[in-house]
């Protein structure tokens, strides 16, 4: 049986909302701005998961503007 104590909050290529905000050092208002730029979560139950590749695309678009 797998030991889940040492599992990270990163699930493959997805980050949950709490981890995303912590890793980028952003607040909820900035996350809402990223939603406005096209970043969409996958909602599973109460979890909001964000695709890392989609996040990279949104940040690259913002960097180029």
C-alpha positions in Angstrom: 0.0 0.0 0.0 1.2 3.5 -0.9 2.2 5.9 1.9 0.2 9.1 1.2 2.0 11.2 4.0 4.9 11.9 1.7 2.8 12.7 -1.4 3.0 16.2 -2.7 0.1 18.4 -3.7 1.3 18.3 -7.3 -0.7 15.7 -9.2 1.3 15.0 -12.4 1.0 18.1 -14.5 -1.7 19.8 -12.3 -1.4 22.1 -9.3 -4.2 22.7 -6.8 -5.3 26.2 -6.1 -3.5 26.5 -2.7 -0.2 25.2 -4.1 -0.4 27.4 -7.2 -0.9 30.5 -5.1 1.9 29.5 -2.7 4.4 28.7 -5.4 3.7 31.9 -7.4 3.5 34.0 -4.2 0.2 35.5 -5.4 -3.1 36.2 -3.7 -6.7 35.4 -4.7 -7.1 38.7 -6.6 -4.2 38.0 -8.8 -5.5 34.5 -9.4 -8.8 36.0 -10.5 -6.8 38.2 -13.0 -5.2 35.1 -14.4 -8.7 33.6 -14.8 -9.6 36.7 -16.8 -6.6 36.1 -19.0 -7.8 32.6 -19.8 -6.5 30.3 -17.1 -9.3 27.8 -16.3 -9.3 25.3 -13.5 -10.5 21.7 -13.7 -13.0 21.3 -10.8 -13.2 17.9 -9.1 -15.3 18.1 -6.0 -14.0 21.0 -4.0 -10.6 20.9 -5.6 -9.6 23.3 -8.3 -6.7 21.9 -10.4 -4.7 24.0 -12.8 -2.8 22.6 -15.8 0.8 23.6 -15.6 1.2 23.9 -19.4 -1.9 26.2 -19.6 -0.4 28.3 -16.8 2.9 28.6 -18.7 1.0 29.8 -21.8 -1.0 32.4 -19.9 2.1 33.7 -18.2 4.0 33.8 -21.5 1.1 35.8 -23.1 1.2 38.3 -20.2 5.0 38.6 -20.5 4.7 39.4 -24.3 2.1 42.1 -23.8 
